[in-house]
Amino acid sequence: MVKNQLKLMFRNRTAVFATIAVPLILTFLFSFSQGSSQESLYVADADHSVYSNQLMDMIQGHKQVKIVHSDEATIKKKVDDQDIPFGLVVKQGFGSQLSSGEDLSIYFVQNYENGDGTILEEIITSEVSTLQKVIHDSQVISTELNADGSGIAASVFKGIHEASNLTIDDQTLSNGEKTHDNATARLIGFLVMFIWFVVIQGLRTLIDERENNTLSRLLSTPVDYKKYLLAKMTATYLFGTVHVLVILVAGKYLLKISIADHALAVGILFAAYLFALTSITMMVIPFMRNQKQFTSSASIIIAVTGMLGGSFFSMEMAPRFMRIISKFTPESWAIQSLSAVIFDHQPMTSEWVPLVIFAGVGVAGFAAGLLFMNRELKALRG
């Protein structure tokens, strides 16, 4: 029965090709766009001092940031209209306050937390701290040596901007160091989401059989329907396993990603994750009246949980409430555990929590699915 079900699932070659190609295409497009994009930072510099100009130069030194000079009112209006996520205002007196050690007249314009604003805020905060440190140390040195503090600061800033002739190429990884690869992270994110579509595609035939009265004919045969359901679920699980293997192999040769060093751990995590997805889908099927309702409802659920789970963007930069919600999505647990193994080089034993969760959800979902299916069968037979 499993063999026949697999033949039935692979018969729709267009759907099989789409579920394999779409994660690879999205990975390529998102990786390419992220690598070539530059974030515009709108700045209102009312001070125009040497130090405020120095701060602008230091921020502009980040390749992913492009400074756009504007005024305070324009920045506030653009943020309110949601044209830009974030703005920076440097008030008059910023330079003298740096020299005297007073509180700085600088603030961020932002209506709510978002990923781009958080990144820009971290960059600005870091550069302001560096600027304060250089000026303070220059003043201390000038006092001790009876030298010109501003000249010392200028020399330090010049040294910061000058490129060193010394080049060090050290590819040795220290303990706990991350080897994050954008393409690999993107592919993992899209794969854990789109593999759910594969499960939906495999199990939707249960609803097809109900709609075209095949289920009634099956019940009239001596075939044990529970064994038939188990064969259907096993075939769907194998169907998803083939997709995962093909996509990872294609990613290796097309997108130059590699998980060879962690193949066993990645395989175990995907196996547990796929079992959980299959069982969850089995549990939902009895409540679906027709294939149209099943397909539309499943697509909405997968899209929402995929976005909240981190398939499209990292949840590290998301607002706190979104990070809390993401903990209730299977994609989030899968992405975090796979990232820990691939990028953080964590041992498989450190990921026992997501494995237990996937196994528990899988067993509970499978049991609930059989229970709901039995109720439906009793109603049909009655």
N, C-alpha and C positions, 0 to 999 in steps of 0.2 A: 504493500500500500504506500509506503514512503517513497519508493521509486516512482510510482505512477503520479503521486502528488508533485514530486520534483519536476517531472516532465511537463505537467500541467502549468507549473509556475514559470518555467523557462520558455514556455511556448510564446509568451508575449515578449518578443525580442526588443521591441521599441521601449517598453517600460524598463526592461533589464538594462538596456544601454543607457537610458536616461538616469537611472538611479546610480549608475557607475560613473557616468560622465559629469553630472552636475556638481558633485563635491570637488572633483578635480578642477573643473573650470572655475568655480567660485574661489577655490584656493589660489589659483593663478591670478585671477583678477584682483582679489583683495590684497594679496601679497605685493603685487606690482604697484597698486594704487597707494598702499601705505608707505612703500619704500621711496616713492617719488613725490609725496605730498609735503607741503610746507604750511604750517599753521600761522595765520596772521594775528599778530598781537597789536591791538590798537592802544596807543600810548598818548597821554596828554601831559607834556613836560612844560610846566609853567615856571620852572626854576631856571633852566638853560644855563646851569653852572657847569664848571669843569667836571664835577663829580657826577652830576646827572647825565652828562654826555658820556662819561666813562661807563656808567651803568648801562646805558643804551648799547654801547659797543660790546660790553660783556654779554648781554642778552643776545645780541645779534650774532655773537660767536657760535651760538647753537644753530646748526644747519637746518633744523626742523622749524625754526622760528623766523618769521619775517615781520619786522617792526613797521607799523603804519602810523605815522604821526597824525594826531588829530587834536581836538579840544575836548574838555570835560563834558560839556553839554551834548556834543555829538555822540560821544561814547555812551553816555547814559541812555540816550534815545535809541541807539542801535542795540544795546543790551535789552532794553524794555521791549523793543520790537522783535527781539530774538534773531536779529541779523548776525550778531556775534555772540559767543557764549561768555566772553570775558574781556575786561579792559583794565588798564593800569593808569592811575593818575598820580603824578609827581607834583606836589604843591610847591609854591615858592618858599625858599628857605631850606630846601632839602640839603644843599651843599654845606651851608653853615651849621646845620644841625648835625651833620656827619662829623664835622671837625670838632664841635663842642661836646659831642656825645649825648645830645638830647634825643628825645623821641622823634622819629622821622615822620615828616608830613608826606606819607605815601600810602595809598590804599587801593584795594582792588574793587572793581565794579562787577558784580555778579548777582543774578537773581536767585540762582539755585545751583547746587553742586552738579557738575558734569565731568566727563572724562577729560575733555580738552582743557577746561578751565583748571582742573586739578593739576595737570601736567605743567601748564604755564605758570601756575602759582608756585609750584615746587622749584621751577627754574629761576623765577624772579627772587624768591626767598633765599635760595642758595647764593645767587650772585650778590644780593644786598648784604648778606652775611660776609661774603668774601671781601666786598668793598669796605665794610666796617672794620674788618680785621686788618686789612692792609693799612688803612688810615691810622688806626689806633697804634699798630706796631711801628709805623713810620714816625709818629709823634714821640713814642717812647725812645726810639733810636736817636731821633734828632735832639731830644733833651739830654741824653747821655753823652752824645758826641758833639753837642753844640753845633749841629748842622741844620741845613734847610729841610724841614719835614716834607714840604710839598715836592721838593726835588727827589727825595728818597721815594715817596709814593709814586711819582711819575716813572722812576726807574723800575720799580717793582711791576707796575702795570705794563711797561714796555717789555719787560722780561716775560710776562704772562702771555703777551701776544706773539712774541717771537717764536718761531718754530725751532726746535732743537735739532741739531745735526745727528744726534744719537738716536739710533733706531734699535729697539729691542723686540725681538720676535720670540715670545715665550708662549708656547701652546700647552704647557703643563697645567693640568687642572688641580687645584687645591681641594681639600676635603670640603664638601658642601657647596662648591661653586656650581652655578647653573650654566648650562650650555643651551640657551634658548635659541631656537631657530624659528623664524616667523612662519615660513612655509609649512613646517611640520606642525606647529601649533594651530595654524589655520585648518590644515587638512584634518587633524584630530577633531577639532571643533565641528566642522561640517559633517564629518563621518558619523559622529555619535548622534547627530540630529537626523541625517538622511537614512541611516540604517533603520530608523523607526518606520519610515515610509516603505522600506523593503518588507518589514514585518506586516504592515497594513496590507501591502499588495499580496502577500502570501496567504493571509487569513481571511481576506474579504470573500473568498470563494465560499466560506460558510454561510454568508448572507446571500450569495448568488444561489446556492442550493435551496435556501428557504424561499426565495422569490420565484424560482422556476419550478417549484414543487419536486425537485430532486430529493429533498430531505424526506418527503413522505415515501418515496420509493425506496430510499435507503432503509427506513424504519421497517419496511415490509420484508426486507431480506434478512437472512440469518446472521448477517454481519453485526458484531458487537459495536454499537455506536461509540462507546467509550474508547475502544481500541482505534476506531476510525478517527476520533478527535486527537488521540495521542499521536497517530501517524501524521495527521495534518500539522500538528504543532511541531513534531520532529522535523518534518520536511521544511517547514517555515524557518526553523532554527538553522538547518543546514543551508537553506537558501540565503539567509543572512550571513552565515559564515563564509560562504563563497564570495559574496559581495565584499566583505571586509578584506579578505585575502587579495582579491583582484585589485581593489582600490589602493591598498598599501603597496602592492607590487608595482602598479602603474605609477603611483606617487614616487617611488624610488627611481624609476627610469625617466619619468617625464618632468618631475619637479625637484629631483635630486635630494629627496628626503631619505633618511635612513634610520631605522629602528632595530637594525640587526643585533646590536649589543644588548637590546632589551626585548628580544622577540618573545621569549617565554613569558615574561611578566605581562607584556602587552596582550599576548594571546589569552592568558588567564583572565585578565580584566575584561577584555572584549567578550569572552565566553560567558562570564557571569552577568555582564551588562545586557547582552543579547537575550539571555534567559529571562531576565527581569522584564525587558520590553515585550517579549513574546507572551509572558504570563499576564502582564497588565492588559494587553490587547485582548487576550482570551477572556478576561474578566469583563471587558466592556461590551463585547460582541452581543451577548444576549439582550442588551438594552437597546440595540439599534434595530429600527423597524425595517429599513431598506438600505441598499448600497449607497444611495445618494446621501442619506443622513450620516452613514458611517464614514464615507470619504470626506465630506465637508467638516464634520466634527473632529475627525482625526487630524485633518490638515491644520485646523485652527489650533488644536491642542499642541501639536508638534511645533508649529511656528512660534507660539507664545513661549512654551517651555524652552525651545531652542534659543530664543533671544534672551530670556531671563537666565538661562543656564550658562551662557557665555559662548555660544557657538559662533556668533557674529562679532562680538567684541569682548574684551577682557572685563570681567566684573570687578577687578581690583580698583578701577577708576570710577565705578558706578556709585551712586548715592547709597547710603547705608541701608535704607529700606529695601532697595532692589537686591542688595547682597543677601539680606535676610530671606527674601522671597526665593532667591535662587537656590537656597539650601533644600527646598522642597521639590526640585526638579531632578530627574535622573541624569540629564545631560551635565549638570553642574558636578555631580559626584564623579561621573565618568571622566570629564575633562581634568578635574583636579587630581584624581588618582593617576591617570595616564601621564599628565605633566610631571607629577612628582617622580614617576619612574623614569621617564625619558630624559627630562631636563635636569632634575635635581639628583639623579642617580640614587634614588632611594631604593632600598631592598624591598622585595615583594612582601616580606613580613610586615613592613610598616604600613601597608595598605589593607590590613585585615578588616578595618572598619567598613570601607565601601564594599569589600567582598561579602561581608556578612549582611550588609544592607541589601545588596543585589540578590543574594541567595534567599534571604528572608522574604523580600518582596516577590521573588519568583515563585517560591513555594506557596506563599499565601495567595498570590494571584492565580496560580494554577488550581489550587484547591477551590477558591471562590468561583473560578470559571467553570469548573466541573459541576459545582453545586447549582449555579445558575442555569447551566445547560440542562441538567437533570430536571429542574423545575419546568423548563420550557418543553422538554420532551414529554413529561407527564401531562402537561396541558394539551399538547398536540395529540397524544394518544387518547386522552379523555374525550 
